[in-house]
Amino acid sequence: MGRGFRIGRIFGIDIRVDWSWLFIFALVTWNLSSVFSQSHSGWGPTLVWGLSLLAALLFFASVLGHELAHSLVAKSQGVPVRNITLFMFGGVSNIQHDPESAGGEFWMALVGPLTSLVLGAILLLIGGSAVGSIRGITNAAQIVAQLSPLTTLVIWLGSVNVTLGIFNLIPGFPLDGGRVLRSILWAASGDLRRATRWAAAVGQLIAWAMILAGIAMVFGLQIPYFGTGLVGGMWLAFIGWFLNNASTQSYQQLVVHDILEQTTVERIMRVDPPTVPVNSTVSELVHDHVMGTDDYGFPVLDLGRLAGIVTLDDVRRVARDKWDAVVVREIMTPANQLYTVDPGDDAADAFDKLTQNGIRQLPVVRGSELVGLLRRRDIVKWLQLHSEMFGRRRPSI
Ligand SMILES: [Zn+2]
């Protein structure tokens, strides 16, 4: 995450575009231009490329509409939404945590595909009425050739939205359909973890079916609806591989969360971590601290209080010949810009802070007094210990 750029803000939600999405944008535009120029020999290149570009942009707006529907229902249930990111396989709403209830999850998941299906149906009805007004031609290719640019655009966009809705209803977790399935299993069993395990297992099953079907297509087999061929087959297998990863990861995350919820930061953190005085030079930092350990970040103290954190990346930004002149205070991240945790905090919440912000360690503070350091690897070690002791599957982060 974080590779990409922000394009705006709607309903208080940041809209971001991942770099991989630009690739899909170009692919859709290019593919459409060849489809349009083949089906409408009378259209000039300006019309073909202009319409293809417009269609790709409206496709982007459709995916955004789908994600906004998820996000708005999430917000209406009091679940915060950090941003919506559009990437290679569509969009993702970064919703802070799962809903509290099965009913909440059900509606939050269902509203996305529902939005796509309703939008698609309306567009197809509008496009269909225009097709119906063409009289005296029965040949399908001739009818398509007669369609105006606007009708062509409306019909294409309508079918894309219907496909988007149907694909997302595939009942494999973490796709929308899998979330709907999970909410039903959750309501029936009252056990969120078991419901997630089942929905993720269905997701993996579907993912493997996609991978196998994709490979079969590469070798020339005809698969109903998907057809055959190298490009289509590889694409299907690729989506299957992506879904398989997502299913496995979502389940592991839940297991990790469950284990960490049972403990506090105080029990996992490193007590008495090596600290650096705020006025040390970079040279002292390197020789007295960095070289002696394999730590990455060091809390910086000013008269016993936490003043900030200095990391190896901060050191790397200082030229070697300036190490004796620059002091730690100048290169550290100051305390007021740091995420910190309390020793009594839930370890699961601390873990979320680490992963969501992409950081490696959290200072553990009581007031402004540093009492420890919680590193990612402390959590991994604890999880490994826990899984060895209790025979659970070893989670990977
Ligand atoms: Zn969705």
Boltz pocket constraint, residues with backbone or C-beta under 6 A from the ligand:
constraints:
  - pocket:
      binder: B
      contacts: [[A, 66], [A, 67], [A, 70], [A, 109], [A, 112], [A, 113], [A, 168], [A, 176]]
      max_distance: 6.0
